[in-house]
Amino acid sequence: MNNHEWFARARAVMPGGVNSPVRAFLAVGGKPLYIARAGGAWIEDVNGNRYVDLVSSWGPLILGHAHPEVVEAVREAAGLGLTYGACHENEVRLAEAIRRAMPHIEKARLVSSGTEAAMSVARLARAATGRDAIVKFRGGYHGHGDCFLIDAGSGALTFGTPSSPGVTRASAAETMVAEYNAPESVRSILAANPGRVAAVFVEPAAGNMGVVPPAAGFLEELRDLTERHGTLLVFDEVITGFRIARGGAVERYGVRPDLAVLGKIVGGGMPLAAFGGRADLMDMLAPEGGVYQAGTLSGNPVSCVAGLKTLEILERDNPYAALERKADRLERAIAEAMRKTGFPSTVNRVGSMYTLFFGIKRAPDFRAASVADAALYADYHAKMLASGVYLPPSQFEACFLSTAFGAAEADRFLDAHEKAVGEL
């Protein structure tokens, strides 16, 4: 069966034929690929087509697909049992590895998804502060928990409105929406709602409006504002953790949150996430404290081994400078090819993650990024796919490089890019 036949079969038994909406390719007007196998920086679909992969499973695969050391560690762990529902030594080792790379995470709890981690942090923050409201940023994504699926109201001081059916107005009433890279919007919210805001959730480098770096001083001002108002600062590092530096945003930007959310790389390609931070806050969780959070598969032994082996390799090999150089060269080549066309565009990059925006010259915030030419990106996506390059099926997602992305992959990508933009 080919890609189209599998998709038709999937639509009969799964909503939209997919298990996560962006996989349906609706934003680029295509149909999904069905992946048969992957290795290094390449994937292969059921039709036998091979692609250079810049989706990297949406970020976890910083070492590339099927890294032999990770695969071997998973194979050995699976042979000892797929799940225990009990304590085991590697969950302790993984928590220690997280703290070693990120000392601000004094204690961590392992869970199964970034959504679960973010929801748990929201509950913990509310319990710790005795407050109900949270602040998020327009265009930021923290999983599909009710309190995060909120659009902005009519202004920075208004409460949000539900952006998905099934999210109650009561949930929306406790979420306020600020503007990314505009600390004055947070200042106004906190001033207008004294003693109401439990936490400010932020992607320290945004990855879900496309890549948008934090403006100079933005994170520092969030830290100052939250401290002055008795509000907790939460870094959602599901994307940036272990990606933009081994120590994540704290290492890169020098701003320390109260709590943090981790996912993707921390699981080494397996379902695993974590949240953590100050010990006094984390000790409020059951069984130490009264804030309840639990999960049958939390700290799954196979996932823990995949994450632990990945973090061990990152600590041992320290590939971040090489990834930075690789990404910088690619960014420059992409931008130069676009410059020759005379068509407005911009490339935003943080470390080894980037987004090419079509139709705009700058993307410093959500408002600017959101008016990028998504239709032109869809055409570009189709042409790149036809030339053997797999990109995110949305203008507003990040591309990710891995340590497996080398000269051959760069050549394939740049040949495809120059051909695609020339045709566009």
Secondary structure, DSSP 8 states (H G I E B T S, - for coil): --HHHHHHHHHTTSGGG-SSGGGG-GGGT-----EEEEEBTEEEETTS-EEEESSGGGTT-TT-BT-HHHHHHHHHHHTT-S--SS--HHHHHHHHHHHHH-TT--EEEEES-HHHHHHHHHHHHHHHHT--EEEEETT----S-GGGSEE--SSTTSB-EESSTT--HHHHTTEEEE-TT-HHHHHHHHHHSTTTEEEEEE-SSB-SSS-B---TTHHHHHHHHHHHTT-EEEEEETTTTTTSSTTHHHHHH----SEEEE-GGGGTTSS-EEEEE-HHHHTTBTTTSSB----TTTT-HHHHHHHHHHHHHHHHH--HHHHHHHHHHHHHHHHHHHHHHT--EEEEEETTEEEEEES-S--SSHHHHTTS-HHHHHHHHHHHHHTTEE--SSTTS-EE--TT--HHHHHHHHHHHHHHHHH-
